[in-house]
Amino acid sequence: MTPEEFRRLGHQIVDWVADYRERAASLPVMSRVAPGQIKAQLPAAPPDSPEDFGAILRDLDEVIVPGLSHWQHPRFFGYFPSNGELSSVLGDYLSTGLGVLGLSWQSSPALTEVEEVVTDWMRQMVGLSGAWSGVIQDTASSCTLVALICARERASGFSLARGGFQSESSPLVVYASAHSHSSVEKAALLAGFGRDNIRLIATDERYAMRADALEEAVRGDRAAGRRPCAVVATCGTTTSTAFDPLEDIAAVAAGHGLWLHVDAAMAGSAMILPECRALWAGVEGADSLVMNPHKWLGTAFDCSLYYVRDPQHLVRVMSTNPSYLQTAVDSRVKNLRDWGIPLGRRFRALKLWCLIREQGVAGLQRRLRRDLENARWLESEVRGDPHWRVLAPVALQTLCVRHEPPGLVGDALDRHTLAWTERVNASGQAYVTPAMLDGRWMVRLSVGSLTTEREHVSALWDLLRAEATIAA
């Protein structure tokens, strides 16, 4: 493809994306295709001869779009907001178009230094002190894995330089809330701790980790000859957006020399609002922190920010320095290959840089406050209906709700919940997520897509009531 062909087709692609965003509200929110339906429409073997790009665009419309659930739809209330603000999309486009790689500072100096700038902008925006240093990773899963590897090496006196875990005399233990994200357990397993050495700590009536239960578990492991290593606290749990009490957990961690990692993947974006920062009081007592601007803030996926208080420790654990990557300026710059697992890195900072500059902090704050107001309105509506329950505190923009007709309990209530949820999603008029809380099914309503306004939230409430009362 020549630059001139790229120019012509690139204009078509930009127009297509703009048109898609304008018409997204008219599409069914959840894809209605059956398993295997997309593959059946595509050739089983690659083409021998070049195809006209127009054919690719036709398949985009006729095959791909029907197979999408539309996360940018104003009536997308599932999972979590994953907002690709168009200014950030352009930043991602620039990153891909430039085609540069960050193997070292020297391989693309702007890549490293823009990343340093935007991670520090975000540090300031969420009110963190200057003691934190940030780097961009792909997802929170990778950030938590890096955190637990760093915790492992601090607790074991850098066993990786000796015989690794196999040379340790007693097992290291990781602690997390019973409501922590599944990526925490996965990271602990991949970091070599083993399932027997993962402790899920009891939670209180607000689904937040109990610091007294953490203390008790740590003491019990010490008494049994095990070595407590790390605790992962969550700001905004996946199911209910619960906030673990960071001040109390940090006190336990400090008292026992544990690494404290804070998972604020979705809720971290809320901290650009000063009125929300009380929710993570005590965060300065952590060793590491993750937040995902590719969720509620609006950065195009993937862009996860990992912050540490001791970057030298991170570099010591992650550093590789082969001769072909060494340069004369290494002592004066950051080589971000030493700040995570991959050697190479994309110019992810551009999409966050474009977002913050085009929206401004005030613009981002306005949108998040709009979402919080819409969530509070919906909470009030649900609480005002005697047959509906709000099942958990609404700390931010996520509601946990259930329709409870008189006399319907237990497994019958679960079947009712799943049935009306399926009808809502199959209607194409909204997308919501069923989940388990206290051993029973309920529905999560996540308010926060870019174009979601009060009218869409009101329409969702009407739809929920209509579908839930069918043969209830």
ZIKAZI-V440224 format. One record per residue. PHI is phi in radians with two decimals (999 if undefined). BURIAL is # if it has 16 or more other ideal C-beta (glycine too) atoms within 10 Angstrom, else .. Layout:
# ZIKAZI-V440224
{{PHI;BURIAL} {PHI;BURIAL}}
This chain:
# ZIKAZI-V440224
{{999;.} {-1.41;.} {-0.96;.} {-1.23;.} {-1.10;.} {-1.06;.} {-1.04;.} {-1.13;.} {-1.26;.} {-1.07;.} {-1.06;.} {-1.11;.} {-1.14;.} {-1.07;.} {-1.07;.} {-1.10;.} {-1.10;.} {-1.08;.} {-1.12;.} {-1.05;#} {-1.09;#} {-1.20;.} {-1.77;.} {-0.98;#} {-1.14;.} {-1.59;.} {-1.62;#} {-1.07;#} {-1.12;#} {-1.71;#} {-1.06;#} {-1.86;.} {-1.28;.} {-1.58;.} {-0.96;.} {1.52;.} {-1.17;.} {-1.21;.} {-1.02;.} {-1.14;.} {-1.61;.} {-2.01;.} {-1.07;.} {-1.33;.} {-2.09;.} {-1.24;.} {-1.26;.} {-1.33;.} {-1.89;.} {-1.05;.} {-1.89;.} {-1.19;.} {-1.14;.} {-1.06;.} {-1.17;.} {-1.14;.} {-1.14;.} {-1.12;.} {-1.16;.} {-1.03;.} {-1.26;.} {-1.57;.} {-1.99;#} {-1.29;.} {-1.00;.} {-1.09;.} {-1.66;.} {-1.90;#} {-1.68;#} {-1.67;#} {-1.15;#} {-1.66;#} {-1.33;#} {-1.15;#} {-1.94;#} {-1.56;#} {-2.11;#} {-1.60;#} {0.87;#} {-2.71;#} {-1.11;#} {-2.27;#} {-1.56;#} {-1.70;#} {-0.93;#} {-1.09;#} {-1.12;#} {-1.26;#} {-1.02;#} {-1.11;#} {-1.12;#} {-1.15;#} {-1.08;#} {-1.09;.} {-1.05;#} {-1.18;.} {-1.15;.} {-1.18;.} {1.14;.} {-1.70;.} {-2.17;.} {-1.72;#} {-1.46;#} {-2.72;#} {-1.00;#} {-1.14;#} {-1.21;#} {-2.98;#} {-0.95;.} {-1.12;.} {-1.01;#} {-1.18;#} {-1.33;.} {-1.15;#} {-1.10;#} {-1.05;#} {-1.17;.} {-1.25;#} {-1.18;#} {-1.33;.} {-1.00;#} {-1.13;#} {-0.97;#} {-1.17;.} {-1.10;#} {-1.71;#} {1.43;.} {-1.38;#} {-1.27;.} {-1.27;.} {-1.31;.} {-1.70;#} {-2.12;#} {-2.07;#} {-2.59;#} {-1.66;#} {-1.97;#} {-1.41;#} {-2.44;#} {-1.11;#} {-1.03;#} {-1.16;#} {-1.09;#} {-1.17;#} {-1.07;#} {-1.06;#} {-1.06;#} {-1.27;#} {-1.15;#} {-1.11;#} {-1.10;#} {-1.01;#} {-1.26;#} {-1.17;#} {-1.23;#} {-1.74;#} {1.10;.} {1.07;.} {-1.11;#} {-1.07;.} {-1.46;.} {-2.09;.} {-1.81;.} {1.17;.} {-1.05;.} {-1.15;.} {-1.66;.} {-1.44;#} {-1.46;.} {-2.52;.} {-1.27;#} {-1.64;#} {-2.12;#} {-1.99;#} {-2.12;#} {-2.69;#} {-1.16;#} {-1.10;.} {-1.84;#} {-1.22;#} {-1.17;#} {-1.05;.} {-1.17;#} {-1.19;#} {-1.09;#} {-1.06;.} {-1.10;#} {-1.10;#} {-1.18;#} {-1.18;.} {-1.39;#} {1.63;#} {-1.23;#} {1.52;.} {-1.04;.} {-1.16;.} {-1.96;#} {-1.91;#} {-1.92;#} {-1.66;#} {-1.55;#} {-1.07;.} {-2.06;#} {-1.62;.} {-1.19;.} {-1.74;.} {1.20;#} {-1.79;#} {-0.99;#} {-1.54;#} {-1.11;#} {-1.18;.} {-1.20;#} {-1.10;#} {-1.00;#} {-1.11;.} {-1.14;#} {-1.11;#} {-1.10;.} {-1.11;.} {-1.19;#} {-1.06;.} {-1.10;.} {-1.53;.} {1.55;.} {-1.60;#} {-2.01;#} {-1.02;#} {-2.08;#} {-2.62;#} {-2.24;#} {-1.86;#} {-1.76;#} {-2.05;#} {-1.86;#} {1.62;#} {-1.10;#} {-1.08;#} {-1.28;#} {-2.18;#} {1.04;#} {-1.31;#} {-2.00;#} {-1.17;#} {-1.32;#} {-1.12;#} {-1.05;.} {-1.21;#} {-1.18;#} {-1.08;#} {-1.14;#} {-1.12;#} {-1.06;#} {-1.15;.} {-1.15;.} {-2.02;#} {1.19;.} {-1.56;#} {-1.29;#} {-1.93;#} {-1.90;#} {-1.93;#} {-1.68;#} {-2.09;#} {-0.93;#} {-1.52;#} {-1.24;#} {-1.00;#} {-1.07;#} {-1.10;#} {-1.30;#} {-1.26;#} {-1.71;#} {-0.94;.} {-1.23;.} {-1.71;#} {-1.21;.} {-1.08;.} {-1.15;#} {-2.07;#} {-0.97;.} {1.74;#} {-1.09;#} {-1.17;#} {-1.49;#} {-1.49;#} {-1.63;#} {-2.61;#} {-2.68;#} {-2.21;#} {-2.47;#} {-2.00;#} {-1.07;#} {-1.41;#} {-1.80;#} {-1.14;#} {-1.17;#} {2.11;#} {-1.28;#} {-1.09;#} {-1.06;#} {-2.03;#} {-2.80;#} {-2.01;#} {-1.76;#} {-2.01;#} {-2.00;#} {-2.31;#} {-1.64;#} {-2.25;.} {-1.10;#} {-1.09;.} {-1.15;#} {-1.00;#} {-1.13;#} {-1.09;#} {-1.29;#} {-1.71;#} {-1.21;.} {-2.34;.} {-2.50;.} {-1.18;.} {-1.03;.} {-1.28;.} {-1.91;.} {-1.33;.} {-2.37;.} {-1.23;.} {-1.77;.} {-0.97;.} {-1.29;.} {-2.00;.} {-2.38;.} {-1.59;#} {-1.82;#} {-1.23;#} {-1.09;#} {-1.59;#} {-1.96;#} {-3.03;#} {-1.45;.} {-1.22;.} {-1.31;.} {-1.60;.} {-2.51;#} {-1.34;#} {-1.47;#} {-1.10;#} {-1.03;#} {-1.07;#} {-1.28;#} {-1.31;#} {-1.07;#} {-1.14;#} {-1.06;#} {-1.13;#} {-1.23;.} {-1.32;.} {-1.56;#} {1.30;.} {-1.05;.} {-1.09;.} {-1.16;.} {-1.13;#} {-1.12;#} {-1.05;.} {-1.15;#} {-1.14;#} {-1.16;.} {-1.02;#} {-1.14;#} {-1.11;#} {-1.13;.} {-1.15;#} {-1.16;#} {-1.17;.} {-1.08;.} {-1.13;#} {-1.01;#} {-1.08;.} {-1.12;#} {-1.13;#} {-1.15;.} {-1.42;.} {-1.81;.} {-1.15;.} {-1.73;.} {-2.12;#} {-2.27;.} {-1.64;#} {-1.66;#} {-2.59;#} {-0.99;#} {-1.67;#} {-1.29;#} {-2.31;#} {-2.06;#} {-1.93;#} {-1.98;#} {-1.90;#} {-2.27;#} {-2.64;#} {-1.57;#} {-2.22;#} {-1.10;.} {-0.97;.} {1.48;.} {-1.74;.} {-2.42;.} {1.00;.} {-1.08;.} {-1.13;.} {-1.16;#} {-1.04;#} {-1.08;.} {-1.09;#} {-1.07;#} {-1.17;.} {-1.20;.} {-1.27;#} {-1.11;#} {-1.09;.} {-1.15;.} {-1.03;#} {-1.20;#} {-1.19;.} {-1.17;.} {1.37;#} {-1.54;#} {-2.87;#} {-2.26;#} {-2.25;#} {-2.11;#} {-1.33;#} {-2.72;.} {-1.67;.} {-2.50;#} {0.96;.} {1.38;.} {-2.28;.} {-1.31;#} {-2.53;#} {-2.22;#} {-1.61;#} {-2.08;#} {-1.82;#} {-1.67;#} {2.92;#} {-1.16;#} {-0.95;#} {-1.78;.} {-1.33;#} {-1.99;.} {-0.98;.} {-1.07;.} {-1.29;#} {-1.19;#} {-1.12;.} {-1.14;.} {-1.07;#} {-1.08;#} {-1.08;.} {-1.15;#} {-1.01;#} {-1.16;#} {-1.15;.} {-1.28;#} {-1.29;#} {-1.63;.} {-1.27;.} {0.93;.} {-1.24;.}}
